[in-house]
């Protein structure tokens, strides 16, 4: 089973829910931190990393001794990553989406591929809980290919919890596509409601069942509850606006460690997800 934890905006408590949910279940679970631009789940789980690998993506490399400058490669590229200007062929690796189309249409077979570094992938473990995350190379704009590599590295026979990036753009879609359930995390504020609506729209398009966790409950107003009722969006858990929780977070501690009574609450959250998907 794959459970993706997502949110329409950053700072709602998505990583808090993902890490505490994974740790409360314990062994037989793997957590994937797919927020590769700024992964932080490891700060709370304190995993022992066992290996590191560099992740690359294929980009075109042109042999100008073979190239006839026909321009067919530039015509097929929808992202302008390769272009012929007179008797010069130019490539822009940062724009390339690694589709391989330019290789297929080149009549002279003058184009091959080379790897361009996207970032790194690290694996680790802690008390039977597996962990994988990616770290995007500084300056790199293409995060979905690295997110896909993180997901491919997961063991298919284990319960998988994915900490998705915030928002509703391509990296989020790469993190929730193919999941069995999406758990949306929001806060009861106007900003939280606005971005929750965007996130619900994205999940609806993918036709994935979803539920809601309201973090900092008691803050703001009741419009998130009204929206959830209107959209038939089940509220599976509410985490109160509590200074003790904020202090634990600031120390890099899990809620279930600093406040052990919450462990059963997160286990109940998992059971509600199971009941909802059965």
C-alpha angles and dihedrals in degrees: 000000000000120000117186119200110208142161137190092234140024124260098037095117100264094143090045090057094042096050096042092045092051094045093047091056092046125182121032091038130107124197119207116198102206095171086102096167091064113003114186108157090100090064090067101035095043094208125191104239114223104183145006129204134182116238121213136179125214118253129176124273116191127210101212091193087068099033118104093189092238091151098225091126091056092047095057096044109095093187099053091239092141129034140170117222111182106301094345128088117203129194128197106197094186090063096047118111093193095239094143093223094130090057092052097051099041105110093198096047086232094143125082131163134253130184123259116199114247100172142281136297122212131191127199146152140217125186093337094314113122121216136193129174139166129220116205117224112256109264094019115131100187108083102153094074090055091046089053090052090052090052093046089053091061121105107248095213095061133080104261125208115189123201100207126201117262122262132036103272132113097292090056093049089051089053099047103033110111094015120139093219137009118211110201119205120203142155126233096251133106090255091048092050094047094053093039089061090054092049093048089051092053094048091046091056089055090047094229120150112245143184136191138246115193111208123196089023111191092041119105122355141310100264094104089057091048091050093048091052092047093050094042088241109158116230102219099177143004123205112199127234093257128163091213091060091049091050092050090050091050089054092050093249129140117244090233090056099048093035106028093184087074093065092080090048092057091045088053088051089056091049091051089053090050091049091048094052097044 
